[in-house]
Amino acid sequence: TMTINKAIILGTMANYLIDLGKGEEAQQYAEYIQAFFTTEKMKTTGAAIDAKEILAKTYFFNSAFNNALTLEQEVIESRNSLLGDNNAGNIMSYVVLGNIYNAIDEKQKAYETYEKSVSLAQTIYGNKHPNTATMLNHLALAYSDAGDFNKALETCVSAYDIFKDKYGENSSMLAPTLSRISEISLSLGDAENADKAISKAIELCVQKFGEDNYIHAQLL
């Protein structure tokens, strides 16, 4: 017999299978969970909304973008109805929705959706919170993918400044953002800044994890 606790465990398994690249298996779990939450009593609960989002993610992973888009829009609307517009749960949901818009080449809608994730994070956590910086990084990536490298760099530097203020300039937490700054700088033809950023990222990773670590190898 399915219970909410079992459904939550299966949801965790579905997310794990996505991380492993096993999209079809993940979708089977997600559809099974979703069926459990379709009853009138269960379908408006927070757990049901989360289950629907897991299914949307599996559809996205399996390139069923229209199905993913419909479900993710329903997730955001349902969570707003249940918790109000300013709820933390939808911060990442806007990122998921932005990813879907990117995949179907709706760039303007992608920008607007990523910007909503940043705005919501700022409202809930403040302008200088690491969660806000993470959302800025997603927005920077969207700008970069669309070829707007100046705006991408400006947004990424804003994220970097937040992380630096929070963790200090010698924290390995800065490495991923520095790596992105390096990539964007290269796209802008600024090899000097690109080299400076990636060198700092490598230095921070070696300092934290040693030379023989996966992150260091990826940056190289």
Secondary structure as the mmCIF struct_conf table of DSSP 4:
data_model
#
loop_
_struct_conf.conf_type_id
_struct_conf.id
_struct_conf.beg_label_comp_id
_struct_conf.beg_label_asym_id
_struct_conf.beg_label_seq_id
_struct_conf.end_label_comp_id
_struct_conf.end_label_asym_id
_struct_conf.end_label_seq_id
HELX_RH_AL_P HELX_RH_AL_P1 ILE A 4 ASP A 19
TURN_TY1_P TURN_TY1_P1 LEU A 20 GLY A 21
HELX_RH_AL_P HELX_RH_AL_P2 GLY A 23 PHE A 36
TURN_TY1_P TURN_TY1_P2 PHE A 37 THR A 38
BEND BEND1 THR A 39 THR A 39
TURN_TY1_P TURN_TY1_P3 GLU A 40 THR A 44
BEND BEND2 THR A 45 THR A 45
HELX_RH_AL_P HELX_RH_AL_P3 GLY A 46 PHE A 61
TURN_TY1_P TURN_TY1_P4 ASN A 62 SER A 63
HELX_RH_AL_P HELX_RH_AL_P4 PHE A 65 LEU A 83
BEND BEND3 ASP A 85 ASN A 86
TURN_TY1_P TURN_TY1_P5 ALA A 88 ALA A 88
HELX_RH_AL_P HELX_RH_AL_P5 GLY A 89 ALA A 103
TURN_TY1_P TURN_TY1_P6 ILE A 104 ASP A 105
HELX_RH_AL_P HELX_RH_AL_P6 LYS A 107 TYR A 125
TURN_TY1_P TURN_TY1_P7 ASN A 127 LYS A 128
HELX_RH_AL_P HELX_RH_AL_P7 PRO A 130 ASP A 145
TURN_TY1_P TURN_TY1_P8 ALA A 146 GLY A 147
HELX_RH_AL_P HELX_RH_AL_P8 PHE A 149 TYR A 167
TURN_TY1_P TURN_TY1_P9 GLU A 169 ASN A 170
HELX_RH_3T_P HELX_RH_3T_P1 SER A 172 LEU A 174
HELX_RH_AL_P HELX_RH_AL_P9 ALA A 175 SER A 187
TURN_TY1_P TURN_TY1_P10 LEU A 188 GLY A 189
HELX_RH_AL_P HELX_RH_AL_P10 ALA A 191 PHE A 209
BEND BEND4 GLU A 211 ASN A 213
HELX_RH_AL_P HELX_RH_AL_P11 TYR A 214 LEU A 219
#
